[in-house]
Amino acid sequence: MLVVLLVPASLVLISLLLAGVTWFEKWVLSPQALIVHTARVRNVDPEHVEKLVAVESQRLLKGLERSPS
């Protein structure tokens, strides 16, 4: 009887894990989140933020060029 409950429990656990990873990628690891975090940090030169934006923009553009249309 207990084994029957393990299947739905594991599905719920996997769903929660996937939702957590999606949230983490969207709100913590996204280029926009990194730029906003860098801009909010005190004692950061505007040149550093500008360099970060340029690097992230180039990385994103290269990723768009590689993706099939």
PDB file of N, CA, C and O in Angstrom:
ATOM      1  N   MET A   1       0.832  -1.197   0.000  1.00  0.00           N
ATOM      2  CA  MET A   1       0.000   0.000   0.000  1.00  0.00           C
ATOM      3  C   MET A   1       0.872   1.253   0.000  1.00  0.00           C
ATOM      4  O   MET A   1       0.577   2.227  -0.693  1.00  0.00           O
ATOM      5  N   LEU A   2       1.931   1.217   0.773  1.00  0.00           N
ATOM      6  CA  LEU A   2       2.819   2.371   0.862  1.00  0.00           C
ATOM      7  C   LEU A   2       3.558   2.623  -0.443  1.00  0.00           C
ATOM      8  O   LEU A   2       3.862   3.770  -0.772  1.00  0.00           O
ATOM      9  N   VAL A   3       3.848   1.575  -1.181  1.00  0.00           N
ATOM     10  CA  VAL A   3       4.548   1.696  -2.456  1.00  0.00           C
ATOM     11  C   VAL A   3       3.692   2.459  -3.460  1.00  0.00           C
ATOM     12  O   VAL A   3       4.223   3.197  -4.290  1.00  0.00           O
ATOM     13  N   VAL A   4       2.399   2.293  -3.394  1.00  0.00           N
ATOM     14  CA  VAL A   4       1.483   2.974  -4.309  1.00  0.00           C
ATOM     15  C   VAL A   4       1.546   4.493  -4.088  1.00  0.00           C
ATOM     16  O   VAL A   4       1.391   5.260  -5.039  1.00  0.00           O
ATOM     17  N   LEU A   5       1.766   4.919  -2.879  1.00  0.00           N
ATOM     18  CA  LEU A   5       1.847   6.351  -2.584  1.00  0.00           C
ATOM     19  C   LEU A   5       3.191   6.965  -2.997  1.00  0.00           C
ATOM     20  O   LEU A   5       3.300   8.182  -3.139  1.00  0.00           O
ATOM     21  N   LEU A   6       4.191   6.136  -3.184  1.00  0.00           N
ATOM     22  CA  LEU A   6       5.503   6.648  -3.573  1.00  0.00           C
ATOM     23  C   LEU A   6       5.519   7.222  -4.986  1.00  0.00           C
ATOM     24  O   LEU A   6       6.253   8.174  -5.254  1.00  0.00           O
ATOM     25  N   VAL A   7       4.728   6.662  -5.886  1.00  0.00           N
ATOM     26  CA  VAL A   7       4.689   7.151  -7.268  1.00  0.00           C
ATOM     27  C   VAL A   7       4.162   8.584  -7.330  1.00  0.00           C
ATOM     28  O   VAL A   7       4.842   9.432  -7.908  1.00  0.00           O
ATOM     29  N   PRO A   8       2.999   8.906  -6.772  1.00  0.00           N
ATOM     30  CA  PRO A   8       2.548  10.295  -6.807  1.00  0.00           C
ATOM     31  C   PRO A   8       3.474  11.231  -6.020  1.00  0.00           C
ATOM     32  O   PRO A   8       3.682  12.382  -6.407  1.00  0.00           O
ATOM     33  N   ALA A   9       4.019  10.729  -4.925  1.00  0.00           N
ATOM     34  CA  ALA A   9       4.920  11.567  -4.137  1.00  0.00           C
ATOM     35  C   ALA A   9       6.175  11.910  -4.926  1.00  0.00           C
ATOM     36  O   ALA A   9       6.655  13.042  -4.865  1.00  0.00           O
ATOM     37  N   SER A  10       6.708  10.949  -5.661  1.00  0.00           N
ATOM     38  CA  SER A  10       7.899  11.232  -6.459  1.00  0.00           C
ATOM     39  C   SER A  10       7.577  12.182  -7.606  1.00  0.00           C
ATOM     40  O   SER A  10       8.407  13.020  -7.955  1.00  0.00           O
ATOM     41  N   LEU A  11       6.396  12.070  -8.195  1.00  0.00           N
ATOM     42  CA  LEU A  11       5.990  12.999  -9.253  1.00  0.00           C
ATOM     43  C   LEU A  11       5.851  14.421  -8.718  1.00  0.00           C
ATOM     44  O   LEU A  11       6.257  15.380  -9.375  1.00  0.00           O
ATOM     45  N   VAL A  12       5.286  14.551  -7.542  1.00  0.00           N
ATOM     46  CA  VAL A  12       5.162  15.870  -6.915  1.00  0.00           C
ATOM     47  C   VAL A  12       6.542  16.433  -6.601  1.00  0.00           C
ATOM     48  O   VAL A  12       6.790  17.617  -6.827  1.00  0.00           O
ATOM     49  N   LEU A  13       7.431  15.613  -6.089  1.00  0.00           N
ATOM     50  CA  LEU A  13       8.784  16.054  -5.769  1.00  0.00           C
ATOM     51  C   LEU A  13       9.529  16.520  -7.018  1.00  0.00           C
ATOM     52  O   LEU A  13      10.185  17.561  -6.995  1.00  0.00           O
ATOM     53  N   ILE A  14       9.433  15.765  -8.096  1.00  0.00           N
ATOM     54  CA  ILE A  14      10.087  16.159  -9.353  1.00  0.00           C
ATOM     55  C   ILE A  14       9.483  17.450  -9.888  1.00  0.00           C
ATOM     56  O   ILE A  14      10.214  18.316 -10.369  1.00  0.00           O
ATOM     57  N   SER A  15       8.174  17.597  -9.814  1.00  0.00           N
ATOM     58  CA  SER A  15       7.526  18.825 -10.277  1.00  0.00           C
ATOM     59  C   SER A  15       7.982  20.039  -9.471  1.00  0.00           C
ATOM     60  O   SER A  15       8.249  21.098 -10.039  1.00  0.00           O
ATOM     61  N   LEU A  16       8.070  19.889  -8.160  1.00  0.00           N
ATOM     62  CA  LEU A  16       8.535  20.985  -7.313  1.00  0.00           C
ATOM     63  C   LEU A  16       9.992  21.329  -7.600  1.00  0.00           C
ATOM     64  O   LEU A  16      10.372  22.500  -7.594  1.00  0.00           O
ATOM     65  N   LEU A  17      10.794  20.323  -7.846  1.00  0.00           N
ATOM     66  CA  LEU A  17      12.200  20.556  -8.173  1.00  0.00           C
ATOM     67  C   LEU A  17      12.340  21.317  -9.492  1.00  0.00           C
ATOM     68  O   LEU A  17      13.123  22.262  -9.586  1.00  0.00           O
ATOM     69  N   LEU A  18      11.589  20.910 -10.497  1.00  0.00           N
ATOM     70  CA  LEU A  18      11.632  21.604 -11.784  1.00  0.00           C
ATOM     71  C   LEU A  18      11.122  23.043 -11.675  1.00  0.00           C
ATOM     72  O   LEU A  18      11.680  23.954 -12.288  1.00  0.00           O
ATOM     73  N   ALA A  19      10.069  23.239 -10.898  1.00  0.00           N
ATOM     74  CA  ALA A  19       9.549  24.592 -10.702  1.00  0.00           C
ATOM     75  C   ALA A  19      10.569  25.458  -9.971  1.00  0.00           C
ATOM     76  O   ALA A  19      10.732  26.633 -10.300  1.00  0.00           O
ATOM     77  N   GLY A  20      11.250  24.891  -8.991  1.00  0.00           N
ATOM     78  CA  GLY A  20      12.274  25.636  -8.263  1.00  0.00           C
ATOM     79  C   GLY A  20      13.459  26.012  -9.146  1.00  0.00           C
ATOM     80  O   GLY A  20      13.970  27.128  -9.058  1.00  0.00           O
ATOM     81  N   VAL A  21      13.888  25.103  -9.980  1.00  0.00           N
ATOM     82  CA  VAL A  21      14.995  25.392 -10.892  1.00  0.00           C
ATOM     83  C   VAL A  21      14.592  26.463 -11.894  1.00  0.00           C
ATOM     84  O   VAL A  21      15.387  27.350 -12.205  1.00  0.00           O
ATOM     85  N   THR A  22      13.373  26.392 -12.399  1.00  0.00           N
ATOM     86  CA  THR A  22      12.889  27.402 -13.341  1.00  0.00           C
ATOM     87  C   THR A  22      12.854  28.774 -12.684  1.00  0.00           C
ATOM     88  O   THR A  22      13.295  29.760 -13.274  1.00  0.00           O
ATOM     89  N   TRP A  23      12.334  28.837 -11.474  1.00  0.00           N
ATOM     90  CA  TRP A  23      12.305  30.115 -10.755  1.00  0.00           C
ATOM     91  C   TRP A  23      13.717  30.636 -10.548  1.00  0.00           C
ATOM     92  O   TRP A  23      13.968  31.822 -10.763  1.00  0.00           O
ATOM     93  N   PHE A  24      14.639  29.787 -10.140  1.00  0.00           N
ATOM     94  CA  PHE A  24      16.023  30.186  -9.869  1.00  0.00           C
ATOM     95  C   PHE A  24      16.690  30.724 -11.126  1.00  0.00           C
ATOM     96  O   PHE A  24      17.398  31.729 -11.068  1.00  0.00           O
ATOM     97  N   GLU A  25      16.474  30.070 -12.256  1.00  0.00           N
ATOM     98  CA  GLU A  25      17.062  30.536 -13.510  1.00  0.00           C
ATOM     99  C   GLU A  25      16.472  31.877 -13.930  1.00  0.00           C
ATOM    100  O   GLU A  25      17.188  32.741 -14.436  1.00  0.00           O
ATOM    101  N   LYS A  26      15.180  32.052 -13.723  1.00  0.00           N
ATOM    102  CA  LYS A  26      14.517  33.280 -14.177  1.00  0.00           C
ATOM    103  C   LYS A  26      14.862  34.472 -13.295  1.00  0.00           C
ATOM    104  O   LYS A  26      15.101  35.563 -13.812  1.00  0.00           O
ATOM    105  N   TRP A  27      14.895  34.296 -11.990  1.00  0.00           N
ATOM    106  CA  TRP A  27      15.035  35.424 -11.077  1.00  0.00           C
ATOM    107  C   TRP A  27      16.431  35.622 -10.504  1.00  0.00           C
ATOM    108  O   TRP A  27      16.721  36.682  -9.950  1.00  0.00           O
ATOM    109  N   VAL A  28      17.305  34.619 -10.626  1.00  0.00           N
ATOM    110  CA  VAL A  28      18.646  34.741 -10.043  1.00  0.00           C
ATOM    111  C   VAL A  28      19.734  34.677 -11.112  1.00  0.00           C
ATOM    112  O   VAL A  28      20.686  35.456 -11.072  1.00  0.00           O
ATOM    113  N   LEU A  29      19.602  33.771 -12.049  1.00  0.00           N
ATOM    114  CA  LEU A  29      20.664  33.556 -13.025  1.00  0.00           C
ATOM    115  C   LEU A  29      20.454  34.270 -14.360  1.00  0.00           C
ATOM    116  O   LEU A  29      21.334  34.225 -15.220  1.00  0.00           O
ATOM    117  N   SER A  30      19.328  34.916 -14.548  1.00  0.00           N
ATOM    118  CA  SER A  30      19.083  35.586 -15.827  1.00  0.00           C
ATOM    119  C   SER A  30      20.025  36.778 -15.980  1.00  0.00           C
ATOM    120  O   SER A  30      20.444  37.370 -14.985  1.00  0.00           O
ATOM    121  N   PRO A  31      20.357  37.131 -17.216  1.00  0.00           N
ATOM    122  CA  PRO A  31      21.218  38.294 -17.431  1.00  0.00           C
ATOM    123  C   PRO A  31      20.660  39.570 -16.798  1.00  0.00           C
ATOM    124  O   PRO A  31      21.412  40.370 -16.242  1.00  0.00           O
ATOM    125  N   GLN A  32      19.363  39.755 -16.882  1.00  0.00           N
ATOM    126  CA  GLN A  32      18.756  40.945 -16.296  1.00  0.00           C
ATOM    127  C   GLN A  32      18.952  40.961 -14.783  1.00  0.00           C
ATOM    128  O   GLN A  32      19.275  42.005 -14.216  1.00  0.00           O
ATOM    129  N   ALA A  33      18.762  39.828 -14.128  1.00  0.00           N
ATOM    130  CA  ALA A  33      18.941  39.764 -12.679  1.00  0.00           C
ATOM    131  C   ALA A  33      20.391  40.040 -12.291  1.00  0.00           C
ATOM    132  O   ALA A  33      20.649  40.721 -11.298  1.00  0.00           O
ATOM    133  N   LEU A  34      21.339  39.515 -13.068  1.00  0.00           N
ATOM    134  CA  LEU A  34      22.751  39.764 -12.780  1.00  0.00           C
ATOM    135  C   LEU A  34      23.095  41.241 -12.937  1.00  0.00           C
ATOM    136  O   LEU A  34      23.833  41.798 -12.125  1.00  0.00           O
ATOM    137  N   ILE A  35      22.567  41.868 -13.967  1.00  0.00           N
ATOM    138  CA  ILE A  35      22.838  43.292 -14.205  1.00  0.00           C
ATOM    139  C   ILE A  35      22.234  44.138 -13.097  1.00  0.00           C
ATOM    140  O   ILE A  35      22.884  45.048 -12.582  1.00  0.00           O
ATOM    141  N   VAL A  36      20.993  43.843 -12.728  1.00  0.00           N
ATOM    142  CA  VAL A  36      20.334  44.610 -11.665  1.00  0.00           C
ATOM    143  C   VAL A  36      21.084  44.433 -10.347  1.00  0.00           C
ATOM    144  O   VAL A  36      21.273  45.396  -9.603  1.00  0.00           O
ATOM    145  N   HIS A  37      21.507  43.217 -10.060  1.00  0.00           N
ATOM    146  CA  HIS A  37      22.252  42.980  -8.820  1.00  0.00           C
ATOM    147  C   HIS A  37      23.565  43.753  -8.825  1.00  0.00           C
ATOM    148  O   HIS A  37      23.933  44.362  -7.821  1.00  0.00           O
ATOM    149  N   THR A  38      24.263  43.732  -9.940  1.00  0.00           N
ATOM    150  CA  THR A  38      25.535  44.446 -10.041  1.00  0.00           C
ATOM    151  C   THR A  38      25.321  45.953  -9.899  1.00  0.00           C
ATOM    152  O   THR A  38      26.116  46.640  -9.258  1.00  0.00           O
ATOM    153  N   ALA A  39      24.256  46.458 -10.493  1.00  0.00           N
ATOM    154  CA  ALA A  39      23.983  47.888 -10.423  1.00  0.00           C
ATOM    155  C   ALA A  39      23.612  48.326  -9.007  1.00  0.00           C
ATOM    156  O   ALA A  39      23.866  49.469  -8.626  1.00  0.00           O
ATOM    157  N   ARG A  40      23.022  47.439  -8.238  1.00  0.00           N
ATOM    158  CA  ARG A  40      22.600  47.791  -6.877  1.00  0.00           C
ATOM    159  C   ARG A  40      23.725  47.723  -5.850  1.00  0.00           C
ATOM    160  O   ARG A  40      23.636  48.328  -4.782  1.00  0.00           O
ATOM    161  N   VAL A  41      24.771  46.992  -6.174  1.00  0.00           N
ATOM    162  CA  VAL A  41      25.883  46.853  -5.242  1.00  0.00           C
ATOM    163  C   VAL A  41      26.570  48.202  -5.072  1.00  0.00           C
ATOM    164  O   VAL A  41      26.790  48.924  -6.045  1.00  0.00           O
ATOM    165  N   ARG A  42      26.896  48.525  -3.864  1.00  0.00           N
ATOM    166  CA  ARG A  42      27.540  49.810  -3.602  1.00  0.00           C
ATOM    167  C   ARG A  42      28.998  49.774  -4.031  1.00  0.00           C
ATOM    168  O   ARG A  42      29.614  48.712  -4.111  1.00  0.00           O
ATOM    169  N   ASN A  43      29.529  50.946  -4.301  1.00  0.00           N
ATOM    170  CA  ASN A  43      30.930  51.120  -4.679  1.00  0.00           C
ATOM    171  C   ASN A  43      31.291  50.388  -5.972  1.00  0.00           C
ATOM    172  O   ASN A  43      32.400  49.870  -6.109  1.00  0.00           O
ATOM    173  N   VAL A  44      30.365  50.349  -6.906  1.00  0.00           N
ATOM    174  CA  VAL A  44      30.645  49.748  -8.202  1.00  0.00           C
ATOM    175  C   VAL A  44      30.727  50.867  -9.229  1.00  0.00           C
ATOM    176  O   VAL A  44      29.852  51.729  -9.311  1.00  0.00           O
ATOM    177  N   ASP A  45      31.791  50.830 -10.002  1.00  0.00           N
ATOM    178  CA  ASP A  45      31.965  51.844 -11.033  1.00  0.00           C
ATOM    179  C   ASP A  45      30.968  51.621 -12.163  1.00  0.00           C
ATOM    180  O   ASP A  45      30.644  50.481 -12.496  1.00  0.00           O
ATOM    181  N   PRO A  46      30.487  52.703 -12.746  1.00  0.00           N
ATOM    182  CA  PRO A  46      29.589  52.552 -13.904  1.00  0.00           C
ATOM    183  C   PRO A  46      30.257  51.799 -15.052  1.00  0.00           C
ATOM    184  O   PRO A  46      29.583  51.124 -15.829  1.00  0.00           O
ATOM    185  N   GLU A  47      31.570  51.912 -15.158  1.00  0.00           N
ATOM    186  CA  GLU A  47      32.281  51.200 -16.221  1.00  0.00           C
ATOM    187  C   GLU A  47      32.169  49.681 -16.037  1.00  0.00           C
ATOM    188  O   GLU A  47      32.068  48.931 -17.008  1.00  0.00           O
ATOM    189  N   HIS A  48      32.188  49.246 -14.773  1.00  0.00           N
ATOM    190  CA  HIS A  48      32.061  47.811 -14.492  1.00  0.00           C
ATOM    191  C   HIS A  48      30.687  47.303 -14.918  1.00  0.00           C
ATOM    192  O   HIS A  48      30.577  46.238 -15.524  1.00  0.00           O
ATOM    193  N   VAL A  49      29.649  48.056 -14.604  1.00  0.00           N
ATOM    194  CA  VAL A  49      28.289  47.666 -14.994  1.00  0.00           C
ATOM    195  C   VAL A  49      28.171  47.670 -16.508  1.00  0.00           C
ATOM    196  O   VAL A  49      27.564  46.771 -17.090  1.00  0.00           O
ATOM    197  N   GLU A  50      28.749  48.678 -17.147  1.00  0.00           N
ATOM    198  CA  GLU A  50      28.689  48.761 -18.605  1.00  0.00           C
ATOM    199  C   GLU A  50      29.406  47.574 -19.249  1.00  0.00           C
ATOM    200  O   GLU A  50      28.927  47.022 -20.240  1.00  0.00           O
ATOM    201  N   LYS A  51      30.538  47.184 -18.695  1.00  0.00           N
ATOM    202  CA  LYS A  51      31.287  46.039 -19.216  1.00  0.00           C
ATOM    203  C   LYS A  51      30.481  44.751 -19.048  1.00  0.00           C
ATOM    204  O   LYS A  51      30.435  43.921 -19.956  1.00  0.00           O
ATOM    205  N   LEU A  52      29.849  44.588 -17.891  1.00  0.00           N
ATOM    206  CA  LEU A  52      29.030  43.405 -17.657  1.00  0.00           C
ATOM    207  C   LEU A  52      27.870  43.335 -18.646  1.00  0.00           C
ATOM    208  O   LEU A  52      27.572  42.269 -19.184  1.00  0.00           O
ATOM    209  N   VAL A  53      27.223  44.459 -18.880  1.00  0.00           N
ATOM    210  CA  VAL A  53      26.108  44.501 -19.833  1.00  0.00           C
ATOM    211  C   VAL A  53      26.602  44.127 -21.229  1.00  0.00           C
ATOM    212  O   VAL A  53      25.939  43.372 -21.939  1.00  0.00           O
ATOM    213  N   ALA A  54      27.752  44.648 -21.620  1.00  0.00           N
ATOM    214  CA  ALA A  54      28.297  44.351 -22.948  1.00  0.00           C
ATOM    215  C   ALA A  54      28.625  42.865 -23.089  1.00  0.00           C
ATOM    216  O   ALA A  54      28.320  42.252 -24.111  1.00  0.00           O
ATOM    217  N   VAL A  55      29.241  42.297 -22.070  1.00  0.00           N
ATOM    218  CA  VAL A  55      29.610  40.879 -22.129  1.00  0.00           C
ATOM    219  C   VAL A  55      28.359  40.005 -22.202  1.00  0.00           C
ATOM    220  O   VAL A  55      28.294  39.081 -23.012  1.00  0.00           O
ATOM    221  N   GLU A  56      27.381  40.291 -21.371  1.00  0.00           N
ATOM    222  CA  GLU A  56      26.154  39.500 -21.370  1.00  0.00           C
ATOM    223  C   GLU A  56      25.394  39.665 -22.679  1.00  0.00           C
ATOM    224  O   GLU A  56      24.823  38.701 -23.190  1.00  0.00           O
ATOM    225  N   SER A  57      25.382  40.874 -23.223  1.00  0.00           N
ATOM    226  CA  SER A  57      24.695  41.102 -24.493  1.00  0.00           C
ATOM    227  C   SER A  57      25.350  40.309 -25.615  1.00  0.00           C
ATOM    228  O   SER A  57      24.660  39.703 -26.435  1.00  0.00           O
ATOM    229  N   GLN A  58      26.667  40.311 -25.652  1.00  0.00           N
ATOM    230  CA  GLN A  58      27.375  39.540 -26.672  1.00  0.00           C
ATOM    231  C   GLN A  58      27.085  38.048 -26.529  1.00  0.00           C
ATOM    232  O   GLN A  58      26.876  37.355 -27.525  1.00  0.00           O
ATOM    233  N   ARG A  59      27.073  37.560 -25.302  1.00  0.00           N
ATOM    234  CA  ARG A  59      26.793  36.140 -25.075  1.00  0.00           C
ATOM    235  C   ARG A  59      25.392  35.780 -25.542  1.00  0.00           C
ATOM    236  O   ARG A  59      25.186  34.735 -26.159  1.00  0.00           O
ATOM    237  N   LEU A  60      24.424  36.652 -25.244  1.00  0.00           N
ATOM    238  CA  LEU A  60      23.049  36.385 -25.658  1.00  0.00           C
ATOM    239  C   LEU A  60      22.903  36.445 -27.173  1.00  0.00           C
ATOM    240  O   LEU A  60      22.191  35.630 -27.761  1.00  0.00           O
ATOM    241  N   LEU A  61      23.572  37.405 -27.808  1.00  0.00           N
ATOM    242  CA  LEU A  61      23.494  37.510 -29.260  1.00  0.00           C
ATOM    243  C   LEU A  61      24.126  36.303 -29.944  1.00  0.00           C
ATOM    244  O   LEU A  61      23.609  35.827 -30.954  1.00  0.00           O
ATOM    245  N   LYS A  62      25.224  35.808 -29.413  1.00  0.00           N
ATOM    246  CA  LYS A  62      25.836  34.610 -29.979  1.00  0.00           C
ATOM    247  C   LYS A  62      24.915  33.411 -29.826  1.00  0.00           C
ATOM    248  O   LYS A  62      24.839  32.560 -30.713  1.00  0.00           O
ATOM    249  N   GLY A  63      24.219  33.346 -28.707  1.00  0.00           N
ATOM    250  CA  GLY A  63      23.266  32.260 -28.505  1.00  0.00           C
ATOM    251  C   GLY A  63      22.103  32.329 -29.466  1.00  0.00           C
ATOM    252  O   GLY A  63      21.608  31.295 -29.914  1.00  0.00           O
ATOM    253  N   LEU A  64      21.654  33.534 -29.795  1.00  0.00           N
ATOM    254  CA  LEU A  64      20.553  33.695 -30.755  1.00  0.00           C
ATOM    255  C   LEU A  64      20.995  33.336 -32.167  1.00  0.00           C
ATOM    256  O   LEU A  64      20.210  32.791 -32.942  1.00  0.00           O
ATOM    257  N   GLU A  65      22.238  33.635 -32.506  1.00  0.00           N
ATOM    258  CA  GLU A  65      22.743  33.316 -33.830  1.00  0.00           C
ATOM    259  C   GLU A  65      22.847  31.815 -34.036  1.00  0.00           C
ATOM    260  O   GLU A  65      22.645  31.331 -35.150  1.00  0.00           O
ATOM    261  N   ARG A  66      23.155  31.076 -32.992  1.00  0.00           N
ATOM    262  CA  ARG A  66      23.318  29.627 -33.085  1.00  0.00           C
ATOM    263  C   ARG A  66      21.993  28.891 -33.096  1.00  0.00           C
ATOM    264  O   ARG A  66      21.903  27.779 -33.616  1.00  0.00           O
ATOM    265  N   SER A  67      20.958  29.504 -32.522  1.00  0.00           N
ATOM    266  CA  SER A  67      19.683  28.794 -32.436  1.00  0.00           C
ATOM    267  C   SER A  67      19.018  28.727 -33.807  1.00  0.00           C
ATOM    268  O   SER A  67      19.028  29.705 -34.554  1.00  0.00           O
ATOM    269  N   PRO A  68      18.442  27.575 -34.135  1.00  0.00           N
ATOM    270  CA  PRO A  68      17.785  27.429 -35.433  1.00  0.00           C
ATOM    271  C   PRO A  68      16.487  28.233 -35.484  1.00  0.00           C
ATOM    272  O   PRO A  68      15.772  28.343 -34.488  1.00  0.00           O
ATOM    273  N   SER A  69      16.201  28.780 -36.631  1.00  0.00           N
ATOM    274  CA  SER A  69      14.986  29.599 -36.801  1.00  0.00           C
ATOM    275  C   SER A  69      13.791  28.758 -37.114  1.00  0.00           C
ATOM    276  O   SER A  69      12.693  29.286 -37.286  1.00  0.00           O
TER     277      SER A  69
END
